[in-house]
């Protein structure tokens, strides 16, 4: 019985590590327009006092350049990347370890697939790393919490 309990416990631990280690987090909203979800995301970012530094029109770029790389397959109805930063959180994570500069600026992506434009996704890369020890992990966890809250808010999940 102990061996079975230990095996189940180990499997659960490995499963939870696998879930926690996923580098991309995605939320979706059905029956939505991408412009509405993007506007909700922009509002959520700005309501926290952040300034969106850049909005990339990734979907348009891929559509425009598809023929140049020999592809005519439409990927997205639209795809945008919103970038911003937090002076406070960025300083905290970079003071913990200077390599954390690679996580700045923060990016959130809003997209809808070409074949299903009314299913809108909001996604982000989870800043992960072990350099800098506990202070670095704590700062990166704060950034994760911020990005997760913004993504959830944009799709109506709190």
Residue pairs with C-beta under 8 A, 6 or more apart in sequence:
21 128
22 126
23 125
23 126
23 128
24 123
24 124
24 125
24 126
25 123
25 124
25 126
25 147
25 148
25 151
26 121
26 122
26 123
27 121
27 122
27 123
27 151
27 152
27 154
27 155
27 157
28 119
28 120
28 121
28 122
28 155
29 37
29 119
29 120
29 122
29 154
29 155
29 156
30 118
30 119
31 118
32 118
32 119
32 120
32 155
33 118
33 120
34 77
34 78
34 80
34 110
34 111
34 112
34 117
34 120
35 78
36 120
37 110
37 120
37 122
37 154
37 155
38 80
38 82
38 110
38 154
40 153
40 154
40 155
40 156
41 82
41 108
41 110
41 122
41 150
41 151
41 153
41 154
42 52
42 82
44 149
44 150
44 153
44 154
45 52
45 82
45 84
45 108
45 150
46 52
48 146
48 150
50 84
50 85
50 86
51 84
52 82
52 83
52 84
53 83
53 84
53 85
53 105
54 81
54 82
54 83
54 105
55 80
55 81
55 82
55 83
56 80
56 81
56 83
57 80
58 76
58 79
58 80
58 81
58 109
58 111
59 75
59 76
59 77
59 78
59 79
59 80
59 111
60 78
62 75
62 76
62 79
63 74
63 75
63 76
66 72
66 73
66 74
74 114
75 113
75 114
76 111
76 112
76 113
76 114
77 112
77 113
77 114
77 116
77 117
78 110
78 111
78 112
78 117
79 109
79 110
79 111
79 112
80 109
80 110
80 111
81 107
81 108
81 109
82 107
82 108
82 109
82 110
83 105
83 106
83 107
84 105
84 106
85 104
85 105
85 106
86 106
86 143
86 146
89 139
89 142
89 143
89 146
90 104
92 139
92 142
93 100
93 103
93 104
93 127
93 136
93 139
93 140
93 142
93 143
94 100
94 101
94 104
95 135
95 139
96 132
96 133
96 135
96 136
96 138
96 139
97 129
97 131
97 132
97 133
97 135
97 136
99 129
99 131
99 132
100 127
100 129
100 131
100 132
100 136
100 139
100 140
103 127
103 129
103 140
103 143
106 124
106 143
106 146
106 147
107 124
107 125
108 122
108 123
108 124
108 147
108 150
108 151
108 154
109 121
109 122
109 123
109 124
110 120
110 121
110 122
110 154
111 120
111 121
111 123
112 118
112 119
112 120
112 121
113 119
120 155
122 151
122 154
122 155
123 151
124 147
124 148
124 151
126 144
126 147
127 140
127 143
127 144
128 140
129 136
129 137
129 140
130 136
130 137
132 139
152 158
